[in-house]
Amino acid sequence: MRTLIGWLSAWIAGAIGWWLGAKVGLITAVIVSALTGAAGLYAGFRWFDRNLR
């Protein structure tokens, strides 16, 4: 369950990062998406550990 929540939050955060970065350009979208996806994964794991473990 932890993995599912982590990757789901990474997917959502990455999509938001892509949307924001695409306003500037393709390379920016890739970089911002990767950074926000990693942050989303971390946030999802932390949320699970705090609330459901």
N, CA, C and O atoms as a DFTB+ gen file, in Angstrom:
212 C
 N C O
     1  1       0.819      -1.184       0.000
     2  2       0.000       0.000       0.000
     3  2       0.872       1.261       0.000
     4  3       0.555       2.255      -0.653
     5  1       1.974       1.194       0.745
     6  2       2.880       2.349       0.801
     7  2       3.412       2.692      -0.586
     8  3       3.498       3.861      -0.961
     9  1       3.764       1.661      -1.335
    10  2       4.304       1.870      -2.678
    11  2       3.254       2.483      -3.597
    12  3       3.553       3.389      -4.374
    13  1       2.033       1.988      -3.506
    14  2       0.952       2.510      -4.339
    15  2       0.696       3.989      -4.054
    16  3       0.564       4.787      -4.982
    17  1       0.627       4.348      -2.800
    18  2       0.403       5.755      -2.431
    19  2       1.582       6.616      -2.864
    20  3       1.392       7.729      -3.355
    21  1       2.792       6.111      -2.685
    22  2       3.971       6.872      -3.078
    23  2       4.010       7.140      -4.568
    24  3       4.244       8.273      -4.988
    25  1       3.785       6.109      -5.376
    26  2       3.849       6.287      -6.826
    27  2       2.663       7.076      -7.368
    28  3       2.800       7.795      -8.358
    29  1       1.512       6.951      -6.737
    30  2       0.368       7.753      -7.163
    31  2       0.628       9.240      -6.911
    32  3       0.334      10.078      -7.764
    33  1       1.173       9.560      -5.757
    34  2       1.493      10.961      -5.470
    35  2       2.619      11.461      -6.379
    36  3       2.626      12.630      -6.764
    37  1       3.568      10.591      -6.724
    38  2       4.630      10.979      -7.655
    39  2       4.061      11.261      -9.036
    40  3       4.477      12.211      -9.698
    41  1       3.114      10.444      -9.474
    42  2       2.494      10.637     -10.780
    43  2       1.730      11.963     -10.830
    44  3       1.833      12.704     -11.808
    45  1       0.971      12.257      -9.786
    46  2       0.201      13.505      -9.746
    47  2       1.131      14.714      -9.701
    48  3       0.942      15.678     -10.443
    49  1       2.132      14.658      -8.831
    50  2       3.076      15.771      -8.726
    51  2       3.871      15.949     -10.015
    52  3       4.126      17.079     -10.433
    53  1       4.261      14.854     -10.644
    54  2       4.997      14.936     -11.904
    55  2       4.161      15.547     -13.016
    56  3       4.666      16.315     -13.835
    57  1       2.879      15.204     -13.040
    58  2       1.987      15.786     -14.052
    59  2       1.822      17.287     -13.846
    60  3       1.791      18.052     -14.810
    61  1       1.717      17.696     -12.610
    62  2       1.622      19.132     -12.315
    63  2       2.931      19.825     -12.697
    64  3       2.915      20.914     -13.271
    65  1       4.056      19.195     -12.379
    66  2       5.355      19.755     -12.751
    67  2       5.514      19.858     -14.257
    68  3       6.049      20.845     -14.761
    69  1       5.053      18.844     -14.979
    70  2       5.117      18.886     -16.441
    71  2       4.284      20.045     -16.964
    72  3       4.728      20.791     -17.837
    73  1       3.090      20.193     -16.437
    74  2       2.190      21.255     -16.887
    75  2       2.825      22.639     -16.652
    76  3       2.760      23.517     -17.512
    77  1       3.432      22.812     -15.486
    78  2       4.082      24.095     -15.191
    79  2       5.325      24.307     -16.062
    80  3       5.525      25.400     -16.593
    81  1       6.153      23.284     -16.211
    82  2       7.374      23.413     -16.986
    83  2       7.133      23.566     -18.475
    84  3       7.934      24.190     -19.170
    85  1       6.033      23.002     -18.977
    86  2       5.736      23.076     -20.407
    87  2       5.422      24.500     -20.849
    88  3       5.496      24.813     -22.037
    89  1       5.077      25.349     -19.914
    90  2       4.825      26.752     -20.247
    91  2       6.111      27.449     -20.680
    92  3       6.067      28.460     -21.382
    93  1       7.261      26.908     -20.259
    94  2       8.555      27.484     -20.610
    95  2       9.158      26.770     -21.818
    96  3       9.603      27.413     -22.769
    97  1       9.171      25.429     -21.773
    98  2       9.742      24.662     -22.877
    99  2       9.810      23.189     -22.539
   100  3       9.516      22.787     -21.413
   101  1      10.199      22.380     -23.520
   102  2      10.211      20.935     -23.354
   103  2      11.245      20.475     -22.327
   104  3      10.930      19.664     -21.456
   105  1      12.453      20.973     -22.416
   106  2      13.508      20.553     -21.484
   107  2      13.153      20.972     -20.060
   108  3      13.378      20.218     -19.113
   109  1      12.612      22.147     -19.915
   110  2      12.173      22.614     -18.594
   111  2      11.072      21.721     -18.056
   112  3      11.052      21.413     -16.864
   113  1      10.156      21.300     -18.918
   114  2       9.076      20.416     -18.490
   115  2       9.623      19.088     -17.986
   116  3       9.139      18.565     -16.982
   117  1      10.618      18.538     -18.662
   118  2      11.208      17.269     -18.245
   119  2      11.887      17.419     -16.885
   120  3      11.704      16.580     -16.002
   121  1      12.658      18.469     -16.719
   122  2      13.387      18.678     -15.462
   123  2      12.433      18.946     -14.303
   124  3      12.565      18.347     -13.236
   125  1      11.483      19.837     -14.509
   126  2      10.533      20.172     -13.438
   127  2       9.674      18.957     -13.096
   128  3       9.373      18.729     -11.924
   129  1       9.279      18.181     -14.089
   130  2       8.486      16.984     -13.844
   131  2       9.268      15.961     -13.025
   132  3       8.716      15.342     -12.115
   133  1      10.529      15.784     -13.338
   134  2      11.355      14.834     -12.580
   135  2      11.525      15.285     -11.132
   136  3      11.436      14.473     -10.212
   137  1      11.765      16.561     -10.935
   138  2      11.945      17.076      -9.574
   139  2      10.665      16.992      -8.752
   140  3      10.685      16.568      -7.597
   141  1       9.557      17.398      -9.356
   142  2       8.296      17.347      -8.609
   143  2       7.826      15.901      -8.418
   144  3       7.188      15.586      -7.414
   145  1       8.133      15.032      -9.367
   146  2       7.793      13.622      -9.191
   147  2       8.546      13.011      -8.024
   148  3       7.971      12.266      -7.231
   149  1       9.827      13.322      -7.918
   150  2      10.620      12.828      -6.790
   151  2      10.099      13.389      -5.470
   152  3      10.024      12.674      -4.470
   153  1       9.745      14.658      -5.474
   154  2       9.194      15.265      -4.259
   155  2       7.844      14.633      -3.908
   156  3       7.543      14.425      -2.732
   157  1       7.040      14.331      -4.914
   158  2       5.764      13.679      -4.669
   159  2       5.927      12.280      -4.108
   160  3       5.171      11.875      -3.225
   161  1       6.906      11.534      -4.610
   162  2       7.190      10.202      -4.088
   163  2       7.587      10.275      -2.625
   164  3       7.093       9.508      -1.800
   165  1       8.470      11.188      -2.311
   166  2       8.913      11.380      -0.933
   167  2       7.743      11.782      -0.036
   168  3       7.586      11.255       1.065
   169  1       6.923      12.723      -0.516
   170  2       5.781      13.184       0.283
   171  2       4.767      12.067       0.496
   172  3       4.201      11.944       1.583
   173  1       4.531      11.254      -0.529
   174  2       3.607      10.139      -0.378
   175  2       4.087       9.118       0.630
   176  3       3.306       8.624       1.444
   177  1       5.375       8.798       0.579
   178  2       5.935       7.860       1.547
   179  2       5.860       8.422       2.959
   180  3       5.499       7.707       3.894
   181  1       6.194       9.680       3.117
   182  2       6.140      10.292       4.454
   183  2       4.722      10.341       4.979
   184  3       4.483      10.069       6.156
   185  1       3.771      10.687       4.112
   186  2       2.371      10.737       4.541
   187  2       1.911       9.369       5.023
   188  3       1.250       9.256       6.056
   189  1       2.265       8.324       4.268
   190  2       1.890       6.975       4.665
   191  2       2.509       6.617       6.001
   192  3       1.826       6.084       6.874
   193  1       3.794       6.901       6.175
   194  2       4.478       6.549       7.413
   195  2       3.898       7.274       8.621
   196  3       3.846       6.712       9.715
   197  1       3.469       8.499       8.435
   198  2       2.896       9.268       9.543
   199  2       1.463       8.857       9.878
   200  3       1.084       8.815      11.048
   201  1       0.674       8.557       8.856
   202  2      -0.756       8.383       9.079
   203  2      -1.256       6.936       9.079
   204  3      -2.261       6.637       9.724
   205  1      -0.589       6.055       8.382
   206  2      -1.139       4.708       8.235
   207  2      -0.263       3.600       8.786
   208  3      -0.674       2.440       8.783
   209  1       0.898       3.915       9.245
   210  2       1.776       2.879       9.754
   211  2       1.618       2.706      11.228
   212  3       2.290       1.866      11.827
